[in-house]
Amino acid sequence: MNQYTQKFSQLSDAGLYRILNSAADYETDAVEAAKQELKSRNLSTERKEQIDSLLTNERQKNIEVEKKKEELVSKGKEVRKNFLKFVNPFTESEIPIDTAINIVALIM
């Protein structure tokens, strides 16, 4: 019994599997406590498949969110670049985003 045993007894089945799937992010004692708790719950194969499906869906959603973030950052950089060309079409170098924001704020 370690410091995580009681805490992990309150976690959902999926929460425990999340720990196991990200074992490198946790202390060894935490991973062992998660394994022991899952073992003590004696989950059915059907329940394990449900959890696997849930976690797969979560991972897919996280991938989609990350792609959207990357798209937004890319669009933001493009807007900044176009704005700077509009404000000063003769500039060759890009200015930092916070400077561009200050310029826009002054204009407004």
C-alpha positions as CSV (number, residue, x, y, z in Angstrom):
1,M,0.0,0.0,0.0
2,N,1.4,3.4,-1.0
3,Q,0.3,7.0,-0.9
4,Y,-1.7,6.5,-4.1
5,T,-3.7,3.4,-3.1
6,Q,-6.6,5.2,-1.3
7,K,-6.6,8.1,-3.8
8,F,-6.8,5.8,-6.8
9,S,-9.6,3.8,-5.3
10,Q,-11.8,6.9,-5.9
11,L,-10.8,7.1,-9.6
12,S,-13.0,5.8,-12.5
13,D,-11.9,2.8,-14.4
14,A,-11.1,5.0,-17.4
15,G,-9.0,7.3,-15.1
16,L,-6.9,4.4,-14.0
17,Y,-6.3,3.4,-17.6
18,R,-5.3,6.9,-18.5
19,I,-2.6,6.7,-15.9
20,L,-1.4,3.4,-17.3
21,N,-1.5,4.8,-20.9
22,S,0.7,7.7,-19.7
23,A,2.9,5.7,-17.3
24,A,6.0,7.7,-18.3
25,D,4.3,10.8,-16.8
26,Y,3.8,9.2,-13.4
27,E,5.9,8.0,-10.6
28,T,6.5,4.2,-10.5
29,D,4.4,3.9,-7.3
30,A,1.5,5.7,-8.9
31,V,1.5,3.3,-11.9
32,E,1.8,0.3,-9.6
33,A,-1.1,1.5,-7.5
34,A,-3.2,2.0,-10.7
35,K,-2.4,-1.5,-11.8
36,Q,-3.3,-3.0,-8.4
37,E,-6.6,-1.0,-8.2
38,L,-7.6,-2.2,-11.7
39,K,-6.7,-5.8,-10.8
40,S,-8.8,-5.6,-7.7
41,R,-11.8,-4.4,-9.7
42,N,-11.7,-7.5,-11.8
43,L,-13.2,-5.8,-14.8
44,S,-15.0,-7.8,-17.5
45,T,-13.6,-8.0,-21.0
46,E,-16.7,-6.0,-22.2
47,R,-15.9,-3.2,-19.7
48,K,-12.3,-3.1,-20.8
49,E,-13.4,-2.8,-24.4
50,Q,-15.7,0.0,-23.5
51,I,-12.9,1.9,-21.8
52,D,-10.6,1.3,-24.7
53,S,-13.2,2.7,-27.1
54,L,-13.7,5.7,-24.8
55,L,-10.0,6.4,-24.6
56,T,-9.5,6.0,-28.3
57,N,-12.3,8.5,-28.9
58,E,-10.6,10.9,-26.5
59,R,-7.3,10.6,-28.2
60,Q,-8.9,11.2,-31.6
61,K,-10.6,14.3,-30.3
62,N,-7.3,15.6,-28.8
63,I,-5.6,15.1,-32.1
64,E,-8.4,17.1,-33.8
65,V,-8.1,19.9,-31.3
66,E,-4.4,20.0,-31.8
67,K,-4.8,20.2,-35.6
68,K,-7.3,23.1,-35.1
69,K,-4.9,24.9,-32.9
70,E,-2.1,24.6,-35.4
71,E,-4.5,25.8,-38.2
72,L,-5.4,28.9,-36.0
73,V,-1.8,29.7,-35.3
74,S,-1.0,29.4,-38.9
75,K,-3.9,31.6,-39.9
76,G,-2.9,34.1,-37.2
77,K,0.6,34.3,-38.6
78,E,-0.7,34.8,-42.1
79,V,-3.0,37.6,-40.9
80,R,-0.2,39.2,-39.1
81,K,2.1,39.0,-42.1
82,N,-0.6,40.4,-44.5
83,F,-1.4,43.2,-42.0
84,L,2.2,44.2,-41.7
85,K,2.5,44.3,-45.5
86,F,-0.5,46.5,-45.6
87,V,0.8,48.8,-42.8
88,N,4.3,49.0,-44.2
89,P,4.6,47.3,-47.6
90,F,8.4,48.1,-47.8
91,T,9.4,46.2,-44.7
92,E,11.4,43.0,-45.3
93,S,11.4,41.6,-41.7
94,E,8.6,40.5,-39.6
95,I,7.9,42.2,-36.3
96,P,6.9,40.3,-33.1
97,I,3.2,39.5,-32.6
98,D,3.0,41.7,-29.5
99,T,4.2,44.7,-31.5
100,A,1.6,44.0,-34.2
101,I,-1.1,43.8,-31.6
102,N,0.0,47.2,-30.2
103,I,-0.2,48.7,-33.7
104,V,-3.7,47.3,-34.2
105,A,-4.7,48.6,-30.7
106,L,-3.4,52.1,-31.5
107,I,-5.3,52.2,-34.8
108,M,-8.5,51.2,-33.2
